[in-house]
Amino acid sequence: MLSDKVTRMQNEQRQIELTQSNVMALCPVCQTGYHPGNVSSCLTCGWDVTPCPPEFQERYNHQAAWARRIWERLQGLQTIPKDGNFNQTFFDRGVSQVSAVPGLIVPSTSLVDLHTEREIDYTHLEHLLRAGQWREADEETTRVMLVAAERESAGYLDLHAIRDFPCVDIYTINQLWLEYSRGHFGFSVQKQVWQGLLNQKKSVSEDDLGDLIGWRSRGIWLDYDEMRFDLQAPVGHLPVGFAWWVVWWCISLSRVVVFEMFERLEDCEI
């Protein structure tokens, strides 16, 4: 009798597991269906669908909502009308030829004043960039951006922080990177690479951008420690920490922050 009861309980447990394995969930960003436990990220948009720690659930829900808005906006950019000037060889040539995009390489400009709306001291960032200490400069960029956005206690930049970031400070940070990398790095360079992709390819995705500026390798988005911090890195590779430190469990949100930065540059006419 006891063995029969145990067998029955085991069968019931197997049935529960089988039922659960067939339950479909929806990606909170693009609404693609997936089987929980079978995948770690959405196959359509790349959103991390692994379970979020309970203490971060509310923040995660807000970020998923922001990401969904950006995803929907990106879908409107995916299809570019064919105008007869499509140049497939641009993308085929790869990262080393990004500088062929008209207007991409920005001439060096002399910086006299480091303007700021939030009383931020950018002298240390300038010294690091002048010395070619690219990783330290990237980390300092993230630090001063957190201060300017009043996000020091949070430790990361969310979409609201980027959306409201002071234009004067974005301009100063961007010009510092342009000046000391001679147009190789900067927010505006990243934006121009993206715009070049939109102009050159019929259909592009954030993965294309990641491949082109070296944030992806062999189809995998890189961790921060895997980035290149030298002038041999692809054009537009830095700065990157401002996005890659967004949230530790979801790299796809980091990519959303990058596109929000492009929107902010448009607003600030940079």
QUIJOFEN-V38500 format. One record per backbone hydrogen bond with DSSP energy under -0.5 kcal/mol. NH is the residue of the N-H (numbers start at 0). CO is the residue of the C=O. E is the energy in kcal/mol with one decimal. If there is no record, write none. Layout:
{{NH & CO & E} {NH & CO & E}}
This chain:
{{4 & 0 & -2.1} {5 & 1 & -2.4} {6 & 2 & -2.5} {7 & 3 & -2.5} {8 & 4 & -2.4} {9 & 5 & -2.4} {10 & 6 & -2.4} {11 & 7 & -2.3} {12 & 8 & -2.3} {13 & 9 & -2.3} {14 & 10 & -2.1} {15 & 11 & -2.3} {16 & 12 & -2.6} {17 & 13 & -2.6} {18 & 14 & -2.6} {19 & 15 & -2.7} {20 & 16 & -2.2} {21 & 17 & -0.9} {21 & 18 & -0.7} {22 & 19 & -1.2} {24 & 33 & -3.2} {26 & 31 & -2.5} {30 & 26 & -1.7} {33 & 24 & -2.5} {35 & 22 & -0.6} {35 & 33 & -0.7} {36 & 38 & -0.5} {37 & 34 & -2.2} {38 & 34 & -0.7} {41 & 46 & -2.8} {45 & 41 & -1.3} {48 & 39 & -1.7} {48 & 46 & -0.6} {49 & 39 & -0.8} {55 & 52 & -2.3} {56 & 53 & -1.5} {59 & 55 & -2.9} {60 & 56 & -2.5} {61 & 57 & -1.9} {62 & 58 & -2.5} {63 & 59 & -2.6} {64 & 60 & -1.8} {65 & 61 & -2.1} {66 & 62 & -2.8} {67 & 63 & -2.2} {68 & 64 & -1.7} {69 & 65 & -2.2} {70 & 66 & -2.9} {71 & 67 & -2.4} {72 & 68 & -1.8} {73 & 69 & -2.8} {74 & 70 & -2.0} {75 & 71 & -0.9} {75 & 72 & -0.7} {76 & 72 & -0.6} {76 & 73 & -1.3} {77 & 73 & -1.1} {78 & 74 & -0.6} {79 & 77 & -0.7} {79 & 201 & -2.2} {80 & 78 & -0.5} {82 & 80 & -0.5} {86 & 199 & -0.6} {87 & 85 & -0.6} {89 & 86 & -1.3} {90 & 86 & -0.6} {91 & 87 & -1.8} {92 & 88 & -1.9} {93 & 89 & -0.5} {93 & 90 & -0.9} {96 & 93 & -1.3} {97 & 94 & -2.0} {99 & 96 & -2.0} {100 & 97 & -2.3} {103 & 100 & -2.2} {105 & 103 & -0.7} {111 & 109 & -0.6} {114 & 112 & -1.1} {121 & 119 & -0.8} {125 & 121 & -2.3} {126 & 122 & -2.3} {127 & 123 & -2.3} {128 & 124 & -2.4} {129 & 125 & -2.6} {130 & 126 & -1.8} {131 & 128 & -1.2} {132 & 127 & -2.5} {133 & 131 & -1.6} {136 & 132 & -2.5} {137 & 133 & -2.2} {138 & 134 & -2.6} {139 & 135 & -2.4} {140 & 136 & -2.3} {141 & 137 & -1.9} {142 & 138 & -2.1} {143 & 139 & -2.8} {144 & 140 & -2.0} {145 & 141 & -2.2} {146 & 142 & -2.0} {147 & 143 & -2.8} {148 & 144 & -2.2} {149 & 146 & -1.1} {150 & 145 & -3.2} {154 & 150 & -2.4} {155 & 150 & -0.5} {157 & 155 & -0.6} {161 & 157 & -1.8} {162 & 158 & -2.8} {163 & 159 & -1.8} {164 & 161 & -1.2} {169 & 165 & -2.1} {170 & 166 & -2.6} {171 & 167 & -2.2} {172 & 168 & -2.6} {173 & 169 & -2.6} {174 & 170 & -2.8} {175 & 171 & -2.1} {176 & 172 & -1.9} {177 & 173 & -2.5} {178 & 174 & -2.9} {179 & 175 & -2.2} {180 & 176 & -1.4} {181 & 177 & -0.7} {182 & 177 & -2.4} {183 & 180 & -0.7} {185 & 237 & -2.3} {189 & 185 & -2.0} {190 & 186 & -2.3} {191 & 187 & -2.2} {192 & 188 & -2.3} {193 & 189 & -2.1} {194 & 190 & -2.5} {195 & 191 & -2.5} {196 & 192 & -2.0} {197 & 193 & -2.2} {198 & 194 & -2.0} {199 & 195 & -1.6} {200 & 196 & -2.4} {203 & 77 & -0.8} {207 & 204 & -0.5} {208 & 204 & -1.3} {209 & 205 & -2.5} {210 & 206 & -2.6} {211 & 207 & -2.1} {212 & 208 & -2.3} {214 & 209 & -2.0} {215 & 209 & -1.6} {216 & 219 & -2.5} {219 & 216 & -1.4} {221 & 214 & -2.7} {225 & 222 & -1.4} {226 & 223 & -1.7} {232 & 229 & -1.8} {235 & 183 & -2.7} {236 & 233 & -2.0} {242 & 239 & -1.6} {243 & 239 & -2.4} {244 & 240 & -1.7} {245 & 242 & -1.8} {249 & 246 & -0.9} {252 & 249 & -0.7} {253 & 249 & -0.8} {254 & 250 & -1.3} {255 & 251 & -1.4} {256 & 252 & -2.0} {257 & 253 & -1.5} {258 & 254 & -1.6} {259 & 255 & -1.9} {260 & 256 & -2.0} {261 & 257 & -1.6} {262 & 258 & -1.7} {263 & 259 & -2.2} {264 & 260 & -2.6} {265 & 261 & -1.8} {266 & 262 & -2.3} {267 & 263 & -2.4} {268 & 265 & -1.2} {269 & 264 & -3.0}}
